[in-house]
Amino acid sequence: MDQANRFPRTDLATERRRADLSLPGTDFREEVEGRFTVTRITVGDAVSARAIGRPIGRYLSVAHPPLDCLCDDERTQLSAILLREIRSVLPRRRAGGTECVLIAGLGNRAIISDAVGPETVGHITATAHLKERDPELFRSLGCHAVATVVPGVLADTGLETVGAIAGACRALRPDYVLAIDALAARSSDRLMTTVQIADTGIRPGSGIGNARTAIDRETLGIPVISIGVPTVVEAMTLVADRLLSAGIPEEETEALTACRDLFFVTPKDVDLSVRRISRLLSGVISTLYGLPPEE
């Protein structure tokens, strides 16, 4: 099996093979908080990075029941957990300075399963322009300087996503980028029920075999924190996962990789689910940066 097909098709670090996560350079921790499971994976060296096919860095995931199955108290608890985990990977704030953040909503707004990024950013109030245009109002708000961008996709704009974000970074000069995107999962049980947070940036389209240039510290020159939600699963990966659950050895399902990139599936209520998770994430991010609520 070649390197590209060595792993199940998934963007989630927690779905990589557990055997590889026992390597000395990889730290794996899992905690259960009520109905939520928090997984923290640290990939510490190049050997471990190659073993699980992920860059060196930190990967946090919060698994939760479907949002429509949570009561109000559980939604509040989930928001608090996400807020805590996102804070834990953010770059250290400059002493005495006002933090400036660029929030990028990645994906295709016209395809609902790929619209988590644009939908989330659409509910976030931008404040970076107030810092210079209305300093008194900005100070009274007591929030961070936040700008948002929805760069679209190459087929619509003719621009690589990283190029559009790099241009925004040159104009804004943010301390870091917070990128929000839809992901691919290995298991259908993960769809719309997991949020992954990473400090390694993101490679748009990698989960569906259409990887673009990475959006990370190397390409932008500043830290990139990513927040992703799995919305699709590759059909053959799903079949292989179900066969494995039924006791079929993994070696006997390797032929399915020849059918990759042909079909991806998503829940039938993906439109409602994307709107729910986007509202949740936008609320958490607004709280994180002290932003005024959406009008």
C-alpha positions as CSV (number, residue, x, y, z in Angstrom):
1,M,0.0,0.0,0.0
2,D,1.4,3.4,-0.9
3,Q,2.0,6.2,1.6
4,A,-1.2,8.1,0.5
5,N,-3.4,5.1,1.2
6,R,-1.6,3.9,4.3
7,F,-4.3,5.4,6.6
8,P,-8.0,5.5,6.6
9,R,-9.3,8.6,5.0
10,T,-9.9,11.0,8.0
11,D,-8.9,14.4,9.1
12,L,-9.3,13.5,12.8
13,A,-6.1,12.7,14.7
14,T,-8.0,10.7,17.2
15,E,-9.1,8.3,14.5
16,R,-5.6,7.3,13.5
17,R,-4.4,3.9,14.6
18,R,-4.1,3.6,18.3
19,A,-1.0,1.4,18.0
20,D,0.9,4.3,16.5
21,L,-0.2,6.6,19.3
22,S,1.8,4.5,21.8
23,L,5.1,5.6,20.3
24,P,7.5,7.4,22.7
25,G,7.1,10.7,20.9
26,T,3.3,10.7,21.0
27,D,1.2,11.5,24.1
28,F,-2.4,10.4,24.2
29,R,-4.8,11.4,26.9
30,E,-8.6,11.0,27.1
31,E,-11.1,12.3,29.7
32,V,-14.8,11.9,30.1
33,E,-16.8,14.9,31.3
34,G,-20.5,13.9,31.6
35,R,-21.6,13.1,28.1
36,F,-18.5,14.6,26.5
37,T,-15.2,13.0,25.7
38,V,-12.1,15.2,25.5
39,T,-9.1,13.7,23.7
40,R,-5.6,15.3,23.7
41,I,-2.9,14.1,21.4
42,T,0.6,15.6,21.2
43,V,2.8,14.6,18.3
44,G,6.3,15.4,19.6
45,D,8.8,14.3,17.0
46,A,9.3,13.5,13.3
47,V,9.1,9.7,13.9
48,S,5.7,10.0,15.5
49,A,4.5,12.4,12.9
50,R,5.3,10.0,10.1
51,A,3.7,7.1,12.1
52,I,0.3,8.7,12.3
53,G,0.5,10.9,9.2
54,R,0.1,14.2,11.1
55,P,2.5,17.2,11.6
56,I,4.2,17.8,14.9
57,G,1.9,19.6,17.2
58,R,-1.2,19.4,19.5
59,Y,-4.6,17.9,18.5
60,L,-7.6,18.3,20.8
61,S,-11.0,16.8,20.1
62,V,-14.3,17.1,21.9
63,A,-16.8,14.4,21.1
64,H,-20.4,15.1,22.0
65,P,-23.9,13.8,21.3
66,P,-25.9,15.4,18.5
67,L,-26.6,19.0,19.4
68,D,-30.4,18.6,19.2
69,C,-30.1,15.9,21.9
70,L,-28.5,18.2,24.4
71,C,-30.5,20.1,27.1
72,D,-29.7,23.7,27.8
73,D,-27.3,22.9,30.7
74,E,-25.4,20.4,28.5
75,R,-25.1,23.0,25.7
76,T,-23.6,25.4,28.2
77,Q,-21.2,22.7,29.5
78,L,-20.1,21.9,25.9
79,S,-19.5,25.6,25.2
80,A,-17.4,25.9,28.3
81,I,-15.3,22.8,27.4
82,L,-14.7,24.1,23.8
83,L,-13.8,27.5,25.2
84,R,-11.3,26.0,27.6
85,E,-9.7,23.7,24.9
86,I,-9.4,26.5,22.3
87,R,-7.7,28.7,24.9
88,S,-5.2,26.0,25.7
89,V,-3.7,26.1,22.3
90,L,-3.8,29.8,21.5
91,P,-0.4,31.6,21.3
92,R,0.7,33.4,24.4
93,R,-0.7,37.0,24.4
94,R,1.7,39.8,24.0
95,A,2.4,41.6,27.3
96,G,0.7,45.0,27.3
97,G,-0.5,44.7,23.7
98,T,-4.0,44.3,22.2
99,E,-4.4,41.0,20.5
100,C,-5.3,41.1,16.8
101,V,-6.8,37.9,15.3
102,L,-7.8,37.0,11.7
103,I,-10.7,34.4,11.7
104,A,-10.9,32.6,8.4
105,G,-14.0,30.7,7.4
106,L,-12.8,28.0,4.9
107,G,-14.9,26.1,2.5
108,N,-17.6,26.5,-0.1
109,R,-20.7,28.4,1.1
110,A,-22.7,26.9,-1.8
111,I,-22.2,23.3,-0.6
112,I,-23.8,23.0,2.9
113,S,-21.5,20.1,4.0
114,D,-18.5,22.3,3.3
115,A,-20.0,25.5,4.8
116,V,-19.1,25.2,8.5
117,G,-16.4,27.8,8.1
118,P,-18.4,30.5,6.2
119,E,-21.5,29.9,8.3
120,T,-19.6,30.3,11.6
121,V,-17.8,33.4,10.5
122,G,-21.1,34.9,9.3
123,H,-22.2,35.1,12.9
124,I,-19.0,36.7,14.3
125,T,-18.9,40.5,14.8
126,A,-15.7,42.0,13.3
127,T,-14.1,44.7,15.5
128,A,-10.6,45.3,14.1
129,H,-11.6,48.3,12.0
130,L,-12.9,50.1,15.1
131,K,-9.4,50.2,16.7
132,E,-8.4,53.0,14.3
133,R,-11.7,54.4,13.1
134,D,-13.4,54.7,16.5
135,P,-10.9,54.1,19.3
136,E,-13.2,55.3,22.0
137,L,-15.9,52.8,21.0
138,F,-13.3,50.1,20.7
139,R,-12.0,50.7,24.2
140,S,-15.5,50.8,25.6
141,L,-16.2,47.3,24.1
142,G,-13.2,45.9,25.9
143,C,-12.8,43.2,23.2
144,H,-10.0,41.9,21.0
145,A,-9.3,43.3,17.5
146,V,-10.9,40.7,15.3
147,A,-11.2,40.6,11.5
148,T,-13.0,37.9,9.5
149,V,-12.4,36.6,6.0
150,V,-14.2,34.0,3.8
151,P,-11.7,33.4,1.0
152,G,-14.0,31.0,-1.0
153,V,-12.7,28.1,-3.1
154,L,-10.3,28.0,-6.0
155,A,-13.0,27.1,-8.5
156,D,-15.0,30.2,-7.7
157,T,-12.3,32.8,-7.1
158,G,-9.3,31.6,-9.1
159,L,-7.2,32.1,-6.0
160,E,-5.6,29.6,-3.7
161,T,-7.1,29.9,-0.3
162,V,-3.7,30.4,1.3
163,G,-3.0,33.3,-1.1
164,A,-6.2,35.1,-0.1
165,I,-5.5,34.7,3.6
166,A,-1.9,35.7,3.1
167,G,-3.1,39.0,1.5
168,A,-5.4,39.6,4.4
169,C,-2.6,39.0,6.8
170,R,-0.3,41.5,5.1
171,A,-3.0,44.1,5.4
172,L,-4.1,43.4,9.0
173,R,-0.8,42.1,10.5
174,P,-2.6,39.8,13.0
175,D,-0.9,37.9,15.8
176,Y,-2.3,34.6,14.5
177,V,-5.0,33.1,12.3
178,L,-7.9,31.1,13.5
179,A,-9.1,28.9,10.6
180,I,-12.5,27.1,10.7
181,D,-13.3,24.3,8.3
182,A,-15.3,21.2,7.6
183,L,-13.5,17.9,7.9
184,A,-13.8,14.3,6.8
185,A,-14.1,11.5,9.3
186,R,-13.5,7.7,9.2
187,S,-16.6,6.8,11.1
188,S,-20.1,8.1,10.5
189,D,-20.6,8.3,14.3
190,R,-18.2,11.2,14.2
191,L,-20.2,13.3,11.8
192,M,-21.4,16.5,13.4
193,T,-20.5,15.1,16.9
194,T,-16.8,16.0,17.1
195,V,-14.9,19.3,17.2
196,Q,-11.1,19.1,16.5
197,I,-8.8,21.9,17.6
198,A,-5.1,21.9,16.5
199,D,-2.1,24.3,16.6
200,T,-0.7,22.9,13.3
201,G,-2.7,24.8,10.8
202,I,-4.8,23.1,8.2
203,R,-4.6,21.8,4.6
204,P,-8.0,22.5,2.9
205,G,-9.5,19.6,1.0
206,S,-7.1,17.0,2.4
207,G,-9.9,14.8,3.8
208,I,-11.6,14.4,0.4
209,G,-8.4,13.9,-1.6
210,N,-8.3,17.4,-3.0
211,A,-5.5,18.9,-0.8
212,R,-4.5,22.5,-1.4
213,T,-1.5,24.4,-0.1
214,A,-1.3,24.2,3.7
215,I,-2.4,27.2,5.8
216,D,0.1,27.1,8.6
217,R,3.0,29.0,10.2
218,E,5.4,28.0,7.4
219,T,3.2,29.5,4.7
220,L,1.9,32.6,6.6
221,G,4.8,33.3,9.0
222,I,2.4,33.4,12.0
223,P,0.7,30.7,14.1
224,V,-2.4,29.1,12.7
225,I,-5.0,27.5,15.0
226,S,-7.6,25.3,13.3
227,I,-11.1,24.3,14.4
228,G,-12.7,21.6,12.3
229,V,-16.0,19.7,12.3
230,P,-16.4,16.4,10.4
231,T,-19.3,16.6,8.0
232,V,-18.5,13.9,5.4
233,V,-17.1,10.4,5.3
234,E,-15.6,8.7,2.3
235,A,-17.9,5.9,1.1
236,M,-15.2,3.2,0.9
237,T,-13.7,4.2,4.2
238,L,-17.1,3.8,5.7
239,V,-17.5,0.4,4.2
240,A,-14.1,-0.7,5.4
241,D,-14.8,0.6,8.9
242,R,-18.1,-1.3,9.0
243,L,-16.4,-4.5,7.8
244,L,-13.7,-4.1,10.5
245,S,-16.4,-3.7,13.1
246,A,-18.0,-6.9,11.9
247,G,-14.7,-8.8,12.4
248,I,-13.3,-8.7,8.9
249,P,-9.4,-8.3,9.1
250,E,-8.1,-4.9,7.9
251,E,-5.8,-6.7,5.4
252,E,-8.8,-8.0,3.6
253,T,-10.3,-4.6,3.0
254,E,-7.3,-2.9,1.5
255,A,-8.6,-3.4,-2.0
256,L,-11.3,-0.9,-1.2
257,T,-8.7,1.9,-1.4
258,A,-8.7,1.5,-5.2
259,C,-12.2,3.1,-5.2
260,R,-11.1,6.2,-3.3
261,D,-12.2,9.8,-4.0
262,L,-15.4,8.6,-5.9
263,F,-18.1,9.1,-3.3
264,F,-18.6,10.9,0.0
265,V,-21.6,10.7,2.2
266,T,-23.1,13.1,4.7
267,P,-26.1,13.0,7.1
268,K,-29.5,13.7,5.6
269,D,-30.1,16.6,8.0
270,V,-26.7,18.2,7.3
271,D,-28.2,21.6,6.7
272,L,-29.7,21.8,10.1
273,S,-26.7,20.2,11.8
274,V,-24.3,22.7,10.1
275,R,-26.4,25.6,11.2
276,R,-26.5,24.3,14.8
277,I,-22.7,23.7,15.1
278,S,-21.9,27.0,13.4
279,R,-24.0,28.9,15.9
280,L,-22.3,27.0,18.7
281,L,-18.8,27.7,17.5
282,S,-19.6,31.4,16.7
283,G,-20.9,31.8,20.3
284,V,-17.8,30.2,21.8
285,I,-15.5,32.3,19.6
286,S,-17.4,35.5,20.4
287,T,-17.0,34.8,24.1
288,L,-13.4,33.9,23.7
289,Y,-12.6,37.4,22.2
290,G,-15.2,39.4,24.2
291,L,-17.1,40.3,21.0
292,P,-20.5,41.9,21.1
293,P,-23.3,39.5,20.1
294,E,-24.6,39.4,16.6
295,E,-27.4,41.8,15.8
